[in-house]
């Protein structure tokens, strides 16, 4: 409902400076206070069933009993309001509930800052500087803790029945556990839905990144409704492909080429890395497996005497690398690397690096989930060239995927 111009003119009459309207004690704050108190009094009238000073209140069994003062934390700083009381103590206001100390999106500001990796102390200082509000660490913690139930519901939600592609990866965090600081892996599964949009299937924590725990993760995904994964893109963890195939036996498992390249270049001095990387490229950009094997043989003849471990690595992992050549170019470009999930992990690291050590698993998961909520708001576009890729998949997997 629009506010009439004559009312606005009446309100701003006599105000000379911007501070008179938007300052600490300006019109907007006075108006907010007046409206809130008016609404609270209207709620009290509704609760009692009669207007203030009305004769209907006599013998009703309950009546107004003065006011109590409450300080609200608002977007514009602290605001004192008078809250009506009833004699029987039964009044439960709705616009400002009992015990409520924050109003108009203030919690959202705390959650937003927390999701961006700001510590409790940083948030405390920021709120003091910007809003001139003293907020205790306990209040900030209580606000962020309110997200836990939402996080658990999200982690246990029902998933789609088919995901054409799922990327699996992990990042490492320092977390206090039984009095000691230990490194724990945050496991992340990122699915590409049939409509081409990205979706995080879940986040899990464990002390070690191992195939046994990945089996537990993949089994949980299945129990939440996933019946089929067409292609799983994984890092080079031993036993990982077998964990995927144990739950989704028809899934194609593709080892991340970027992980293979990084692991290969670890063995190479800086001055020779460019040359080695250039000679590896014909292997994974080949048009066919036969061409790729010829490129691997050529690489071996050039570098095997100097770096035999690189040739051994590519040869021993070939059964998982070669999956790439089972698909047309549009699909290859998407499964060629786990960059999609590594990009997500990079953003996770940006918000976790300022924390140092997390006090608990719950604290780490809470931050990752809140950061994910912020990051995923930008996931409004399909993955590159998805139209061509999904059409090719519908031809390759006619009984497992159907275009709507």
N, C-alpha and C positions, 0 to 999 in steps of 0.2 A: 504494500500500500504506500503510495507516494505521500510525502509530507507537504502540506499546503505551503505555498510561498509566503503567504502573509504571516504564518506562524514562524517561519525561518527569519523573516524580516524583523519580527518583534523580538526574537531571541538575540539577534546580533546587533540590535540597536545600541549604540553607545560604545561598542567595542572598537578600539583604535589600532591596536597592535596585534600581530599574529599570536603573541604569547597570551593575549586576552582570550583567545579561542582554544589554542592547542597547548598552552603552557601547563605547568604542573597543577595550577589551580584554575585553569581556564574553563571556558564554557562547556567544552566537550566532556570534561571530567565531571563538572557539576551536573550536567545533563544526565550522564550515565548514572551517577549516584541517585539523582532524583527519580529516574525511571525505575531503577532497581528497587528503591524503597517503596515507590508507588505500587509496583507489581507485588512486592512482599505483603503490603497491606491489603491488596486485593485478594491475595491468596488466603490471608487470615480471615477476611470477611467470608470467603467461600467456605473455609473450614468451619467457622462458627455458625454460619447460616444467617447472620444478621449484620447490618451496618454498625459502624462505630457509634456509640451513644444511643442506639435504637432501643426502644422499649421492649422489642422482641427478645432482647437478651436477658431480661429479668427472669430468673428461675430456669434458665436454660441449662444450668449445670456446668457451664464453662464460660469464660470471659477473657478479654484482653488483660495482659498483666505487664504492661510497660514494654521497654525495649532493651535489647542487649547490643552492645557495639562489637562489630567484627571488622577486622582489617583484611581486605581482599588484595591479592597480588594480581594485577592486571597488566595488559600490554603497555599501559601508560604509567606504570608505577603503582605504589600502594594506594588503596582507596578505602576510607573508613565509611561503613554504612551502618544504619540502625535497623536491627532485625526485630520485628514484633514477637512477643511471647504470649502464650495463653496460660491461664492459671493451672490447668491440668497437665501441662507439659506434653500435649499430644500433637501440637502443630509441627508438621513436617513440610517445610517449604520446598518447592521444586526448582525454582529458578536459581536459587543459591541453597544447596542442600546443607543439612547439618554436617559440620566438620569440614565443609568445603572452604578452602582458602585461596584457590586459584580460579581465575575466570577468563573467558574469552581467548581461548587458544594458547594460554600460557604453557600448558603441558606440552603442546605441540612444538613450541619453541625449544623446550628442554630436550625432547626426543630428537628433534632435528639436529641440534648441536651434538648430542651424544652419538647419533648415527654417523656424523662426520668425523668421529674419532676424538672429539674434545673430552678431556678428563673431567671428573666431577669438580676439581678445583678450578679448571679453566671455565667451566660453565658458571660456577659460582661468581667468578670475577667478571665475566661478561655480563651477567644479569645485573650485577651491582653497577657496572660502568654505564650500561645502556639504559636500564630502567630504574636505577637507584633503589633496587630491591635487595635486601639481605635474604638469601635463600640458604638453608642449612644443607649440608651434604646428605643428611637423612631424607630430606624432602626430595632431593634430586634422585636419590636411589629409589625412593618409593614410587616416583613417577615412572622411572625406567622399568621397575619391577612389574608394573601393571601390564607390560607388554608380554610377560612370560606366558600367560594363558593363551594369548593370541598366537604366540610363537609355537606352542605345543600343538595347538589346533591346526596350524599351517603344516607342521612337520608330519602330522598324522592324516592329512586330508586325502581324499580319494583322487587318484591320478587318472589320466586318460588311458584308454585300453591299448593304444598303439602309439609309439614314438618312432618316427622314421630314423632319427639319429639321436644318440645320447653320448655326451662327452663325460668322462670320469677323470678327476684329478684331485690333488690334495695340496694344501699349504700348511706350513708349520707355525705353531704358536707356542709361546712360553706360558705355562699355566702352573699355578701352585697346587700341588697334590700331596696330601698327607704330610704337610710341613716342608716339602721339597719342591723346588722349581724344576719341572720336567718339560721336555719338548713333546707336544702332541700334534698329531695330524688332524686337520679339519678337512674331512672328505666332502667333496662337492660333486653332485651329479646335475648336469645341465642338459635338458632335453630340447630338441627341436620338434615342435608339434607339427601336425599335418598342415596347419595353416601357415607354417614357416616362422612362427614367433617363438622366441626363446622362453624357457620356463625352468626355474630351479626346482628339481624334484625333492631335494632335501640337503641338509647339512648334518654331518656326524663327526664326533670327536673320538679319537683313539690314540694311545701312546705310540703306536707304530703303524706305518703305512704297509700293511701286509695283505696278501691275497685272502687269508682266512677272514679278515674283517670285511674286505670287499665283498666276499660271498654273503656275509650277513647283511650288508647294505643292499646288495642286489636282490636278495630274498625279501627284504622289507619292501622294496619298490614293487616287487611282484604281488606281495600281500595287500598292497594299497591299490590294486586294480590294473597294473600294467600286465597285459597278456603277451605283448610282443615288442621286441626292439629289432629293427632291421639291421642297423649298423651301430656298433659300439666303438667309439674312438678312445683309446687308452694310452697311458704312458708306458714306459718299458718295464714296469714292475713284473718280476717273475711270478708266474701263477695267476696273474690277473685275467688273461684271456680265458683260462680254464674256469675261473670263477664265474665269468659272464656266461660261458657256454653251459655250465652246470645248471643254470636257472633258465636261460633262454637259448636252448640248443640250436635253434635255426638262425641265430644272430651272426652276422659277419663281424669279425673283430679286426680293427685296423690299428696298428701301432702308430703313434704320433711321429711323423717324419721329423718334425722340428726337434723333438726329444732325441731322436737318433743322431741328428746332425750335431746338436749340442754335446751329447755324450762323446761323439767321435772327436770333436775339436778339443775336448779336454786333454787329449793326449798330445796335442800338437803345439809347438812353440809359436808364439805370436807372429813371428816373421813368415811362417809357412801356412798360417791358417787360411789366408785368402786363396792360396793355390789349392789346398786340400778341399776347401769348401766348393771351389769352382769345379773340381773333378768329381765331387759327389753329386752335383746338381743333375748331370745327365742320367743318373740312376733313377731318381724319383720323379723326373719330368719326362721320362720315356713314354712313348705312345702305347707300348705293349710290354708284357713281362719279358718276352724274348729280347727286346731291345734293351730293357733295364738290366738283364743278366749280362748282356754283352758289355754294357757300360760298367757294371761291377767288376767284370773280368779285366777291363782296361784299367780301372782304378787299382786293382790288385797288382797288375804288372808294374804300375808306376810307383806305388807306395807300400806294397806289402813288406818289402825288406826293411823299410824304415818304421812303419806303423802297422805291424801285423794284427794288433788288437782291433783296429778299425775294420779291417776286412773280416776278421772273425765275428765281430759284433753284427755286421750286416748279413753275413752268411747264416749265422745261427738264428737270427730273427727273421729270416726271409719269409717263412710261412705266414707271418703276421704283417710283414711289409707288403707282400705281393697282393693282398686284398684290394689294394688301390687299383690294380689293373683289371679287376673284374667289373669295373663300372665305367660308364661314359664320362666325358670330361666335366660336365656340369656337376655331377655328384663328386667326382674326385676333388674338385676345388673346395668342396665343403668339408670332406673327411680327411683331406691331406694333412691337416694339423689340428691340434686342440687349442688353437689360438683363441677361439670363442670363450672357452672357460679360463684360459690363462689371462685373458684380458680382465675377466671378472676377478680372478685372484689378485691381479695387480691392483685393482681398485680396493679389494679387501685389505691388502697390505698397506695401502695409503692410510686407512683409518685405524689399523692396528699397530702401526710402527711407533706411534707416540705413547702407547700404553705400557710398553716394556713387558711386564708380567701381569697376567690376569689372576685375580684371587681365586677363581673357580671355573669349572667347565661351564657352568650356567652363565657366568659373566661374559665369557668368550662367545658363547652361542648367541647371547642376547645382542651383543654388538654386531656380530656378523649378520644376524637376521634384520636388525634395524638398518644396517648399511645396505643390505640387499633390497629392502623396501624402497630406499632412495634410488639405488642404481636401476632397478627394474622399471621405474617410472619412464625411463627413456627407451625401453624396449617396445617401441610402437611400430617398427618396421620389420619386415621379414628379412631373413638372411639373404645375402646377395645371390641373385640368379636362382631363387627358390622355385619359381614357376617351372623352369626347364628341368630342375632336379627332381621335383615331385612327380612330374609327368613321366620322366624316365623310370622312376621307382615304381610307378603304377604299372608299367609295362614289364619290368623285371620281377616284381612281386605282385602279380595280379590277384592272388588269393589272400594276400596279407594286408593289402592297402587298397582302399577304394576312394577315388576322388568324388567329393560331393558336389 
